[in-house]
Amino acid sequence: MTPAPWSATMIAADQDFDGAPLLRKEFRLDEGHGPVVTAQLRATAFGIYEAQINGVPVGDDVLSPGWSSYEWRLRYRSYDVTALVEPDTVIGVALGNGWYRGRLAWHGKSGLYGDELGFFGQLDIEFADGHVQTIASDPSWQSGPSATTANDLYDGQAIDARREPEGWARPGFDTGAAAPAGARSGTWVGVHELEFDADRLADPVGPPVVRNEVLKPVEIFTSPGGKTLVDFGQNLVGWLRFTVQGEAGTTITVRHAEVLEDGELGTRPLRSAAATDTFILSGGQDFFEPSRTFHGFRYAEVTGWPGELTAASLEAVAVHSALERTGRFECSNPLVNQLHHNIVWGLKGNFLDLPTDCPQRDERLGWTGDIAVFAPTAAFLYDVKGFLQDWLLDLAAEQKAAGGLVPITVPDALKYCPQPPEFPAPESSAIWSDASVWVPWALWEAYGDDTVLKDQYGSMASHTRRVEGLLSPAGLWDEGFQFGDWLDPDAAPDQPWAAKADTGVVATACLYRTASITAATAALLGHDADAATFGRLAERVKAAFNTHYVAADGTIRSDCTTVYALAIAFDVLQTSQQRDFAGTRLAELVRNNQYRISTGFAGTPFITGALADTGHIEEAYGLLLEQECPSWLYPVTMGATTVWERWDSMLPDGTINPGEMTSFNHYALGAIADWLHKYVGGIRPLAPGYSKVLIAPVPGSGIDWAKTSLRSPHGTIAVEWRTSADGALELDAMIPDGVEAEIRLPGQDSRTVGAGAHRLTSAAV
């Protein structure tokens, strides 16, 4: 049905009911119009909501409407509820604080967007004769208490089953009856309207957050301190759920953490986030699921459980945005396979409505720098087109409100939080602000749909122009604060910005890439004058980079791995001799460091590609396969099941990094998977959306075979290769209809093939 015009108003409960009010509207279907043909509920909230029709959830989503830049975009969701409406029908809505009113960031502040929770919804029912009955949120609704007594995304949820108002979302419920034991209000009360501009309503471009995998415990054990600990075998994001029966008033407490330290929960990395759920039993059989919060955890500490706690007693529910898996990778090295597994789970845990940095501590923000470098990896592993396009709309809204400045987090909660006096005023930052350009381009390359470029072009151009205005007289981006090569492993734990790489070198190289992409985007969209302008900017930046940062012998200022990796990957050097020198010097630095990682957020995503593209394959594989700290495989050897924020988030002796900022689920350093897919696996796009593809696996020591596949917009591309006993490379490739593939094998001329199965063999490699 065509949705009826909005007639709803934003309503709030007359009492706050512990931050978790219930709302209900009971009505009868209009008579004399024949059967119901279709019924659609559209809903959103200030806070988070769960909606029911006659006691049945209207959808599979949780934590809706998610977190967007609420000041300008409040997304709503639509549900087909035709099968749920009856002659007597109740719309029931449970509210929670969510991101709107709960704590955000590490400053201890809550209620950044508003003081009151609200619901805005409309049920449109179409009958056989075309009549439409509309039930919208308005002052006629009622509100009452729920069993939830506290809820916060950081701190957890408290549920008192004795307060559960049985049947509250079904017809006939008595809203005037005495409240259940423990409730702080005797009867239900009314609602009132809140000020709300319906022009802020936005269709969601991305998918909802849903329950995904369910994990059972792999071990239940007693800690040295006598605590009962549950290990789920996988660092995940979500909550525990269970059915239990015990004496009324019994309290079960569940604390969550990602790791153990000295045999106990390692909670220090959570900082101020309590990450604790409490459950009070009713005396009957109680089902608990704290869906108004989420935690990043592998381990749970359970106290107060009545009777014996067994693996059958409870389960962990992993929640994240509903994304379809598109890319896969597997090889002969089990540690690399575990690394890839960790990268996938890091993505899942941090793609919870928006791309966050981490899911567990008092932060969980949409840091732009992380997704700027991880977007190509994400777009291979999953269909993230809608997910990231939705987030980019928030980025553009925040950027417009900030006068063209792309903030370091989107949505930008930090603008409402106090900053220390010594903290610099917000300004564009390389990589972080460059997300406005790099992420749309990654989506264009992955999916070949120029919608994202059209939608984001204004944002891309605005950012590029703003940074042009920040250049020093030398034409360099070398003034003001920069994150630079954030979390260089040689930096002190409390100084993550103190990298070896000169921040001006990093920022200027990034600007060259940004200006080049913006120029290419302008040309694609027919903005010829802009294309010329941004092209000239790119050339000026390249000239300045080479004049001021590249010595006569080819050495780049600060002479470290990151500056050479970026110079090669971004093609900012002017001559082939400079590029050859940079590759040779990069490989030398890698060998001198015994193949241990020496790059941070800026250099890590690009270093193996820079090595491979300059002919230093063994050094690239040496970096990939190194197991000593710092390296990609060191966390794997330490039992990691997700990617860590720091190379040494856990030290070799099993203690947690002493810095105040460390997480065991951060996806940024997992950008190495892009190299695994493209170079080890051998699938690279030669045209946007893989309408033309390069099949070019680059074998190296330590991996004897690899299998990679991608469900592209044109069909599945699959590559499998192995080295034979005599060192020859045997390759099988499957190319979908309509796709042209260029196949390059070591020691052979490239060949172009069409759709179908292809088997090729090269000489010893």
N, C-alpha and C positions, 0 to 999 in steps of 0.2 A: 504494500500500500504506500501511497505517497504520504509522508509524514504531515500531520496537521500542523498549522502554525502554532508556535509556542504560546501557551496561556499560563504556564506554570510560574510560580514565584519561588524564590529561595526562602525556605522556612527553617527555623531553629526551635529546639525544645525550650519551653519556658523555664525548665530547670536543666542544669548541665548533666545531672545524673552521672557523676564521676567520669565525665569525658567519654561516655559510651552510651548515649541515649538510644532508645528504640522509638521509631515513628511508625504509625499505622493509619490506614484509611480503609474503612469498610464501606461497601456500597453494593447495590443491586444492579444487575444488567438491565438496560432499557428493554422493555417488552414490545412485542408486536412488529419486530423487524426481521424475524427469521433467525436462523442460527448465526453464530459468530463465524465470520470468514477468516479474519486475521486480527491479531492483537499485538501491538508493539509497545514496549516500554523503553523510553529514553531517560537516562538518569545520569546525574553527576552530583558532586558534593563539595562543600568546603570541609576537607578532611577526607576520610575514606568511608566507603559504604559497602554493605552487602544487602542486596534486595531479594525479597521473596514474594511470590504470589501464592496465597493460600498455604503457606508453610513450606513451599518448594523453592529452592534457589533458582533465580531466573537465568543464571549462567554459570560457567565454570571459572570465571575470573575471580581474583582476589586482589585486595589492596587498590581497587578502582576508586577514583579515576586515575590513580598514579600521581606522579609529580611532574607538572609542567610549570612554565613561567606564569603562575596564576594571575599575575597582574594584567596579563594580556591574552592568555590562552587557557581556558578551563575546558578540558576535553569532556565529552559525554560519550556514553556507550549505549548501543541499541540492542534490544533483546526481543526475539520472537517468543511471545508468551501465549500464543493462541491455545495451546493445549492445557494451559493452567487456569484460565479464567472460567468461572462457574456462575450460576445465577446469583449466588452470594459470594462476593470476592473480597479479599483483603490484600492490599499492598503493604508489605512490612519492610522496613528499612532499619538496619543496624548501622550506627555511625561510630567512627573512631577518629583519633587525632591525626594519624598519618603524618605526612610531611607538612600539611597545611598549618597544624597547630602544635605538633610535637616538637621535640628538640631537634635542632639542625646544627651541624658543625660542632666545633670543639669549644665554643665560647660559653656554653651553658644556657643559651637562649632558646626559648620556645615561643610559639605564637607569632612567628615572623610575618605571617600573612593575614592573621586575623585572630580575634578573641573568641568567636563563637563558631561552632560547627553548624553546618547547614546542609540541606538537601534540596535539590532541584530536579523534579522528575515529572514525566507525563506519560500516561497510559492511553493510547488511542486504540479503540475497539471498533472494527468495521463489521457490519452485519450484512446479511445476504441481500437486502434491498438497497445497500449503499449508505445507510445511516451510519454515522460515526459518533460514538460516545467517547468523551474525553474526561479522564480523571487526572487532574493535575495537582501538584503540591500547592497547597494554599492554607489559609488560617483554619480551615475546618478539620485539619488533621489533629491527631493526638500524639502525646509523647510520654514515655515512661522509662523506668530503670531496667537495665539488663543485668546479666550475671557478671559482667566485666566491671571490676572496681578500679582498674588502672590500666592504661595502655600507652605505650610509647615505642617507637621503632627502635630506639637505642636501648631502652631500659627493660623492655619486656611487657608482658601482659599478666594481670592478676584476674582470676576467674573464681567466683564463689558460686558453686553449683546450687547452694541452698537458695540463691536469689533468682534462679532461672524461672521466668514467667511462662510456664507451660502453655502452649497454644496461642501465644500473643499474636502470631501472624496468620491465624485461621479465624474464620467467621465464628461469632458468638462469644469471643473472649470478653470477660467482664473487666473493663478498665476501671471500674469503681470499687473492685474488691480490695481487701487488705493486701498489702504487699507481702511477698515472701519474706521469711526470716532473714534478717541481716540487711534488708533494703533500707535505704535512707529516705524513702518517700512512701507515703501510705498509698496513694492512688495515682493514676495517670493524670497528666495535666495537658494543657493546650500547647500550641506553638505560636510563634510570631514571625512576621516577615523580616527578612534582612535585605539591606540594599544590595542590589546586584544588577549589573548591566548585561543583558542577554547577548549583546554583541561580542562578549568575551567567549561565548560558547564556540567550541571548535570540534569538528569531526576528528576522531583519532586517526592518524595516518598509520601508526604502528599497532602491533598486536597487544592484547591484554596480558597481564601477569596471571599465570595459572599454576596449579600444582603439576609438577612433572614427575620425576622419579620418586619412588618410595624405597627407602633403605632400611633394612633390619640391622640390628646390632651384630657386629662380628665378635665382640667380646664384652663381657661385663666383669669387672674386677674391683678389688678393694685397694685404694691408694695407701701409701705409707702412713698417711694421717687418718686412716679409717674411713675415708669417704667412698661411696659407691659411685664408680665411674663407668660410663657406657661409651664404647668406641664404635663408631659407625663405619670406620675404615676409609672414609672419604670426607675431605673438607667440603662442605656444602653450605647452601644458604636456604633457610627456611625455618622449620620448627618441628617439635615433637608432637605427636598426637597419640592418644591411648584411651582405652576404656578401662575403668577401675571401679572397685567397690570397696568401701571401708567405712569406718565409724564416722558419723556426721561430725563435721568440724575438723577432721584430720586435714593437715596442710602438707601438700607435696610441693617441694621447691626444686626447680631445675635451673642450674647455671650452665652456661655454654662457653666453650673456648675452642680455638683452632688447634692448639698444641698442648702438650704436657711439659712441665718443667719440674724436675726432681720428683716425678711421679704424681704431681698434682696438676690441677687445671692451671694453664699459663694465662692468667687474666690480665697481666700488666699491659700487654699491647692494646687491650680494649680501652685504655685510658679511663674516661669517666662513664663509659657505657656499662650499665649494670648487666645487661644481657641475661636477665633472670625472669623466669616465669613462675608464678605461684598458682596453685590450684587447691581450693577448699572443697572437700567432699560433702555430698548431701546425705549420705547414709544409704542411698540406693545405688543403682548402677549408673555411673557418670561417664559421659564421653567428653573429652577435652581436646580442643584444637585452637591454639592461640593465634588466630589468623589476623589479628590487628597489630602484629609485630613481625619481625623476622630477625634471624641471627645468622652470623657466619660461624660455623663450628664443625668440628669433627667429633669432639668429646662433649659429653653432658655429665654433670654431677647431679645425682638424684638423691634427695633426702626426704624422709617421711613416707616412703612408699609402704602401704600396708601389705604385709606378707612378703613373699619372695619375689624379687625382681628378676625376670628371665628375658631372654631374647624375644620371646613371644609377647611380652607385656606391652611393648611400645614400638613405634617406628618413627623414622625421620622423613619429613616431606620436603623435597627440594622444590623451591618455587623460583620461577624466572619468567621473562616474557616468552610468549608462545612462538618460538622460532623453529623453522624447518631446517634440518641438517642438510647441507649440500656438498660439503667437501670432506674427504677422508684421506688418511695417510697411514701407512704401515711400512716398516722396514725390518731388516735382519737384526738390528741392534735393539734389544729389549729396553735398555735405558732410554734410548731416543723415543721409543714407543710410549714409555711412561711419561716422558717430557711432553709429548704431544697430547696424551691423555690429560695431563695437568693443565695444559693451555686451554683445552676444550672446557674443562670444568671451571677454570678461572673466568672464561667468557660467560658461561652460564650463570655463575654466581653474581657477576657484576653487570649483566644485562638484565637488570630487574627494573623495567620500565624506562630506564635511561642508562647510558654507559657510565658507571661509577668507578671510582678508584679502588674502593674496598667495600666489603659488605658487613664489617663486624664492629669497628670501633666508632667513636663519636665523630664521624666524618661522613663517609658514604655519599660523596658529592660527585657531580658530573664534571670531573676535571677534564679540561679540554686537551691538555697535553697528552694524556694517556691514550685517548681515542684517536688523536691525530696520527700517532705512529702505529696504532694497532688496527686501524680500519681495514687495510688490505687483507690482513689475516682473518678478521671477523667476516669479511665479505666472501671469503673462500669457504670457511667452515659452515656458515649458516646464511640463510636468506635474511639479511639484516637491512634490506632496502627500505622498507617502511619504518622499521624501528629507528634507523638513523635519520631518515628524512624528517620524522616527527621531531626528533631532538634538534635537528638543524633549524627547524622553524622557531623553536625556543631560542636558539643561539641568535638568530636574526632579530628576534624581538628584543632580547636583552641588549644586543649590539646597538640597535636603533635608539633605545632609551638612554644608552650611555654615550650618545654622540659619535657612534662609529667604533667605539672601543669594544673589542671582543673580550669578555671577562674570562678569568681563568677557570671559573666553574659555571656550568649551565645546567639547570637554572641557577641564577646567581644569588644564592642565599647569603654569601659573604658581604654583600653590600649593606645588609642589615645588621652585621655583627661588628662589634668594636674591634679596632685594630690598634696595636701598640703604637705609641708616638714615633718610634724609630722606623716603623714599617713604611716603605715608600708609597706614594700615591699611586693608585691603579693606572697602569698604562699597558699598551700592547706588549706582548712578550712572545719571542720566537717560539715556535712549535705550539705553545699553548694557544695563542691567538691565531696561529696559522691553521688551526683546525677548521676555521671558517672556509678555507680554500682546499686543504688537503683531503678532508673527509668527503665533500661533494665529488671531488675528482676520483677518489677511490671507488665511490659508488658508480660513477660513470664508467670507469674502466671495467668494473665487475659485472655490471648489468646492461650497459649500453642504452640506458634510458636517459635522455637528456632532460627529463622533467626536473630532476634534482638540480641540474645546472641552471635551468631557467628560473626555478624557485629561489635559488641561492645566489644568483649572479650579483644582485645588488649588494648582498653581504660580502661576497668575495671581493668585489671591486672597492667597496668602502674600506675594508680592512687594508687592502694593498695601498690605496691612496693614503690612508692614515699613517702607515709605516713609512711611506715615502716622505711624509712630513716630519718624521723623527730622525732622518738621516743627519749625520754630522756633516760639516763642511767638506770632509774628505769623501763623502758619498757612502759612508759605512753606517751600519746599524750598531754602533758601539757605545751608545750613551744610555743611561737609565738602567733600572733593574732588569736582570734576565735570570731565568731559572737555569739557562745554559745546559750543560751535560749533567743534569740532575742525578744525584745518587751515583756519581763516579765511585767505584769501589775503593779508591784510594783516599776519598774524602773522610774526614772524621765523622763518627756516628751522629754528632750533634751539629754538623755543618754540611748538609747534603748538597748545598749549592757550590761548595768549594772544590770544583773540578779542575783537572789539569788543562782542559781545553779552554782557550781564551773565549770569553762570552761574545765578544765582537765577531770573532771568526765564525762561531756557531750561528749567531743571529744573521749575519750578512749572507752566509751560505743559504740559510733558510729563506731569506727574503728573495734571493735569486730564484729559488725553486718556486716560491709563491708567485712572484711576478710572472714567471714563465707559464705557470699553470693558468693564471688569470688571463694572460694574453691569449693562450690557446682556447680558453673557454669563450672569450669575447669573439674570437674568430669563428668558432663553431656556431655561435648564436647570431652571427651576422652583425656584431657591433664592431665594425671595421675600424672606426676611429679609436675606440678603446683598445682594440687589439694592437694598433700601432703604438699607442701611448704606453701601454704596459710592456710591450716588446722593447721599446727604447729604455724603459726603466730597468728591465732585466739586463740589458747590455751595459748600462751605466754601472749597475751593481757588480756585474762580473768584472768589468774593467777596474773598478775600485778595489775589489777583492784581490785581484792579481797584483795590482800596483802596491798595495799596502800590506798584504798578508803573505805573499809568495816571494821568497827570496830568489836571487839569481840562480842559485843551485837547485831550486825546486822545493826547498824546505818551507813548510807552512808554519806560520806563527803558532807557538806552543808545542809544535813537533810531537804530537801524541796521536793515538790511534783514532780518536773521534774526528779530529780535523781532517785527516786524510780520508777517512771513510765518507764523510759528508761531501768533501770536494769531489771525490770520484762518483758517488751515487747521484749527486745533483748536477754533475757535469759542469762545474763552475770554473774549471781550469781552461786555459786558452789554447794550449798546444798538446799534441800527443806526447811530446817529450815530458811535459809536466805531469801528465796523467801516468805515464810509465814510471816516472820517479816516485810519484805518490803511491802507486801500487807496490813498488819494490820496498819503499820505506815502511809502508803499512805492514807488509809481510814480515819485514825485519823486526819491527816493534813487537809483533805478535810472537815471533820466535823468541825474542829476548825476554819476553814475559812468561816464557814456558807455557804458552797457549792459554794462559789464564785471562779471563775477561778484564779489560781495563777501560771499558766504556760505561756510560750511564744512559739515561733516557734518550739522549740525542743520538749517540753513536751506535748503540746496540742494535737497533732495527736494520742498520745499513751496512754493518762491517763485513759480514760474510758475503753479501752480494758484491761489495766493493772488491774484496779479495778475489772472488771467482771471476768477476768481469775483467780483472787485470791479469788473469792467468795464474793466480796463486791458490789453486784448488786445495792443495794439501794443508795450507795454513788455515783455510776456511774449515775444513774437516777437523783439523787439530783443535780449533776453538770449540766447535760443536761437541766434540767427544771428550774434551777434558773433564775430569771428575773432581779435581782439587778446587777448593774455594779460592777465588770466585769463578764460577762457571755455570753453564746451564744445567749440567748434570749433577753438580754438587748437591742441590736440594733433593734431587731424585735419590741419591745415595743416602740422604738423611731421612728418607721416608715421606717426602712431600707428595701430596696428591693434587696440589694446585701450584701456580707460580707465585713466588714470593715477591714482596716489594723491594727488598734489599737482597743483594747477592748472598749476604750472610745474616738473613733474618734470624736464623738459628746458628749458633757457633758450633764448631766441631765437637765441643764437649757437651753439647745438648742444652746449653743455656741460651736464653733469648738475647738477641742483640740489645746492648744497653741503651741505645738511642730511644728517645721518647716517641719516635715515629717508625713503627715497623709493623708490617702486615704479612700474613701468610696466604693472602689471596689478592693479588694485584696482577692484572694481565699485561701490563705494558712491556715487560721484558720478554713476554711470550711472543713478541713480534718476530722472533726467530722462525716461527712456523711458516711465515710467508716465504722464507728461503727454503725451508723443507719442501713446501709445495712446489715452488717454481724451479728450484735447482736440483735438489735431491730427487724429488718426485718427477720433475720435468714438465710441468704444465704452466705455460705462461701465455697471457693474452697478447696477440699481435694487433687486435682491433677491439674496441670496446664491446663488452658483453661476450667475448670469446667467439665472435663470428669468424674470426681467423685466429688460429692458435699456433703457438710454437711448442713442439714436443722436443725437448732437449735436456734429458737428464745428464747431470754432471757427476759421474761416480767418483768416489774417493776412498781412501783407506779407512777401514772400519765398518763399512756398510756394503754387503754383498748383493742385496736386492732391495727393491722398494716397490710398493703399490700405491698409486694415487688415483683418486677419481674426483670429478667435479660435476655436479648437476648444474650445467650452465643454462642460460635462458634458451639455448638451442638444443638442449639434450645433454646426456651424460658423456663426458670425455674421460677416458680411463687409460692409464699408462701403467705398465708393469715391466720392470727390467731386472735382469740378474746377470751376474758375471759367471762365466763358465770356468771350469777347472784350468783351462789354458789362458784365462784372462780376457776372453772375448766378451763383448756386451751383447746380450740378447734382449730384444725389446718387443713387446706387444702393445699396440695402441688401438683404441676404439674411438672412432670419430663419428659424431652424430650427423644426421642429414643436414645439408645446408652449411656445413662448416668446412673451411679449407684449413689444412694443417701443413705447416712446414716442419719437417723432421730433420734434426741435426744430431748425428752421432759422432763421437770422437773419431778423428782420422778420416772422415768421409765428407763429401760435398753434401750440402742440404738438398732435400728433395721435397716436392710439394705433392700432397695426396688429398683425396676427397673422403667422403663418408665411407665407413666400413671398418673392418678389422685389418690391421697391418702388422706383419711380423718382419723384423729386420735384425741383422746381426752385423756387428762391427768387428774389426780386428782387435787384438789385445789392447787394453787401455791402461 
